[in-house]
Amino acid sequence: MYELEITLVGVTITIIILVLLSRSIKKVNQYEKGIVERFNAYKETVEPGYA
């Protein structure tokens, strides 16, 4: 009985982690430069690719 609940909690946590990771990765096009902000403040400028 508890195995099902543990499995559901594990699946839920995994889905939440995957959603957060997918939202944190951004693609910068070849003709652009990206700006990285942390807590709404400028941190750095990045070259094209994944940031």
C-alpha positions in Angstrom: 0.0 0.0 0.0 2.7 2.5 0.9 4.8 1.5 -2.1 2.2 3.2 -4.4 2.3 6.4 -2.4 6.1 6.4 -2.4 6.1 5.9 -6.2 3.6 8.7 -6.8 5.7 11.1 -4.6 8.8 10.1 -6.5 7.2 10.6 -9.9 5.8 14.0 -8.8 9.1 15.2 -7.6 10.8 14.1 -10.8 8.3 15.9 -12.9 8.7 19.1 -10.9 12.5 18.9 -11.3 12.3 18.3 -15.0 9.9 21.3 -15.5 12.2 23.6 -13.5 15.3 22.5 -15.5 13.6 22.9 -18.8 12.5 26.4 -17.9 16.0 27.4 -16.8 17.8 26.6 -20.1 17.5 29.2 -22.9 18.8 29.0 -26.5 20.6 32.1 -27.8 20.5 32.4 -31.6 23.6 32.7 -33.7 23.0 36.4 -34.5 22.2 37.4 -30.8 23.9 37.8 -27.5 22.1 36.8 -24.3 21.9 38.6 -21.0 21.9 36.6 -17.8 20.0 38.1 -14.9 20.0 36.8 -11.4 17.3 38.2 -9.0 16.4 40.8 -11.6 19.9 42.2 -11.8 22.5 42.0 -14.6 25.0 39.2 -14.1 26.7 38.6 -17.5 26.4 38.6 -21.3 26.7 35.2 -23.0 27.6 34.2 -26.5 25.3 32.2 -28.9 24.4 28.7 -27.8 22.7 27.4 -24.7 22.7 29.5 -21.6 
